[in-house]
Amino acid sequence: MRTLGTVMLWLLVFLAFLALRFPYQALFEQAVGRLEASTGADLTWEEAEAGPTGVHLRGFEVRMASGATFQADRARFRPAWKGLSATLGQTRLAGQANARLQGSRLTLHAEDLQVDTGSRDLGTVKLTGDLTYDLTSREGDGELRMSLPDMSGVLPVPVPSLEVGAKVAVRPVPGNGPPANDVTSEISLFGEGVSGTGKVNLRTRPGGGSPGLTGVLQIDAGPLGNHTVRVGGTWGRPEWSLAQGAST
C-alpha cells in the first residue's frame, strides 16, 4: 500500500508539472506558423493566455489570402492527438466554428459564422458547413452554405436575397512557379422566386492580391424567365454580365 501511495503521489506531481509547464503557447505558435505558410492566411489576436486547458485568445482574427476575414471575440486552442484543436466563438453574432489540425490535415466546421468576404458585392455573409484541407498537398474538399445579402442592384436580374449551397474543391495550380490554388465551386442557388445552378472558379494569385474569378450561373427567375449570367473580374471586384436574355 505504501508503494502504491508513493506511485500515486509521483503521478500527481508529474501531472501537475505537465499541466503547469507544458509548452502550450509554443506549440500553438508553431501551428499558426504552419497554417500561415501553407494557406497564405494571416492570424492575429489582441491577448493570449496559456494554461492547463490550452491557449485562450481574445480579439482573434483570420484574414485569408482572398481578402476575406472573420473575427472571434473568444477562441481556445488546445493540444490534440498529433496536432491542435480549436473552438471559436462570435458571442454577439451567435456564430461559431471548430477546427482541428492533425498532422497536415486541417478540418473546419462552421455554424452561422459571420464572414466579411472582402468582395465589393457579396459583403458579409453567414457561413455554415465543413471543409477539409491538407497543408502539404494543398488539396481540399467541402460543402458550404451561405446566406447572401440583397443583390438586386448587383446582378443583371432581380435577386432580393439568396441562399447558396456549394460543393468546393481546392487543388494546387500545376507548374513550377510560385504556389497558387484553384478553388472550384459547384453552386446551387435558392431564393424568393429564384433558383439556379452554376460553376465558379477562383484562382489565387502568387504573392497575394485578389483572386481571379470566372464562371457561369444559370438562373431561373420565374415569370422573368431563364438567364445565363457570366462571372468575371476578381473576388474583390466581381463582374456580372447577362449572356442570354429571358426565355419563355
ZIQUI-V799444 format. One line per field, one symbol per residue. phi: phi as a letter, one per 30 degrees, with the letter a starting at -180 (. if undefined). psi: psi as a letter, one per 40 degrees, with the letter a starting at -180 (. if undefined). burial: + if it has 9 or more other C-alpha atoms within 8 Angstrom, else -. A space follows every 10 residues. Layout:
# ZIQUI-V799444
phi: ???
psi: ???
burial: ???
This chain:
# ZIQUI-V799444
phi: .ddddddddd dddddddddd cddedddddd ddddddddci dbcbadbbbc aecjcccbid bccdddjdbb bbdbabcbdb ehlbbbbbbc edcicaabbb cbicccbbbb bhddbddice cdicbccblb bbbcdddhca blbbbbccdd cdccddbdbd abcccbccbc bdddkcdedb bcccbdcbcb adibblblbb cbcdceijjd ddbblbcccc ciedicbccc cbibedbdbc bddbddbc
psi: dddddddddd dddddddddd ehgddddddd ddddddddee ihhiidihhi adeahhiifh hhhideeiii iheiihhiii hfbiiihhhg ddefiiihih hhbehhihhi hfhhhheehd ddbhihhhai hhhhddefii iihihihiih fdedieihgd iihhhhhhhh iihiieaihi ihhhhhihhh aheiiiiihh hhhihheaih iihiihhhhh fbdeaiihhi haaiddgihh ihdhaii.
burial: ---------- ------+-+- ---++-++-- ++-+++-+++ +++-+--+-+ +--+++++++ ++++++++++ +++++++++- --++++++++ +--+++++++ ++--++++++ +++++++++- -+++++++++ +++++--+++ ++++++++++ ++--++-+++ ++++++++++ ++-------+ ++++++++++ +--+++++++ +++++--+++ ++++++++++ +---++++++ ++++++++-+ ++------
